[in-house]
Amino acid sequence: MIVEVGHFALILAAFVALLQGVLPLAGTLNGHQRWQALARPTAIVQFLLIAVSYAVLTNAAVTMTSLSSTSQSIPTHFCLFNTKLPRYGVAMKVPCCCGF
């Protein structure tokens, strides 16, 4: 559930970025001061949404990685490099999705 919150915040940030790009420009062309004034608040909202998304998704990735590294094998979609991970003092070979 926490991953969906991060993705939802990232999607909202994309929509806010679209609003930030369109409304101030349209306000400049049409002479609407309120639309021009939306540039700064939308930038702040966009920054906050991206920060929330980064924090939530990073926390989920770290939690999944730490949970999966306690088992005997790590799923291949979590593996980026062929490395050895220590497990109770013993280095184990991690199956790699890269084919190395």
Contacts in CASP RR format, 6 or more apart in sequence:
PFRMAT RR
TARGET T0000
AUTHOR 0000-0000-0000
METHOD contacts of the structure
MODEL  1
MIVEVGHFALILAAFVALLQGVLPLAGTLNGHQRWQALARPTAIVQFLLI
AVSYAVLTNAAVTMTSLSSTSQSIPTHFCLFNTKLPRYGVAMKVPCCCGF
2 56 0 8 1.000
2 59 0 8 1.000
2 60 0 8 1.000
3 56 0 8 1.000
3 57 0 8 1.000
3 60 0 8 1.000
5 56 0 8 1.000
6 52 0 8 1.000
6 53 0 8 1.000
6 56 0 8 1.000
6 57 0 8 1.000
6 60 0 8 1.000
7 53 0 8 1.000
7 57 0 8 1.000
9 49 0 8 1.000
9 50 0 8 1.000
9 52 0 8 1.000
9 53 0 8 1.000
9 56 0 8 1.000
10 49 0 8 1.000
10 50 0 8 1.000
10 53 0 8 1.000
10 57 0 8 1.000
12 49 0 8 1.000
13 46 0 8 1.000
13 49 0 8 1.000
13 50 0 8 1.000
13 53 0 8 1.000
16 42 0 8 1.000
16 45 0 8 1.000
16 46 0 8 1.000
16 49 0 8 1.000
17 42 0 8 1.000
17 46 0 8 1.000
19 38 0 8 1.000
19 42 0 8 1.000
20 38 0 8 1.000
20 39 0 8 1.000
20 42 0 8 1.000
20 43 0 8 1.000
20 46 0 8 1.000
23 35 0 8 1.000
23 38 0 8 1.000
23 39 0 8 1.000
23 42 0 8 1.000
24 35 0 8 1.000
24 36 0 8 1.000
24 38 0 8 1.000
24 39 0 8 1.000
26 32 0 8 1.000
26 35 0 8 1.000
27 33 0 8 1.000
27 35 0 8 1.000
27 36 0 8 1.000
28 36 0 8 1.000
64 78 0 8 1.000
65 78 0 8 1.000
68 74 0 8 1.000
68 75 0 8 1.000
68 78 0 8 1.000
69 85 0 8 1.000
69 87 0 8 1.000
70 87 0 8 1.000
72 92 0 8 1.000
73 94 0 8 1.000
73 95 0 8 1.000
74 85 0 8 1.000
74 94 0 8 1.000
74 95 0 8 1.000
76 95 0 8 1.000
76 96 0 8 1.000
76 97 0 8 1.000
77 97 0 8 1.000
79 94 0 8 1.000
79 95 0 8 1.000
79 96 0 8 1.000
79 97 0 8 1.000
79 98 0 8 1.000
80 96 0 8 1.000
80 97 0 8 1.000
80 98 0 8 1.000
81 96 0 8 1.000
81 98 0 8 1.000
81 100 0 8 1.000
82 93 0 8 1.000
82 94 0 8 1.000
82 96 0 8 1.000
82 98 0 8 1.000
82 99 0 8 1.000
82 100 0 8 1.000
83 94 0 8 1.000
84 91 0 8 1.000
84 92 0 8 1.000
84 93 0 8 1.000
84 94 0 8 1.000
85 91 0 8 1.000
85 92 0 8 1.000
85 94 0 8 1.000
86 92 0 8 1.000
END
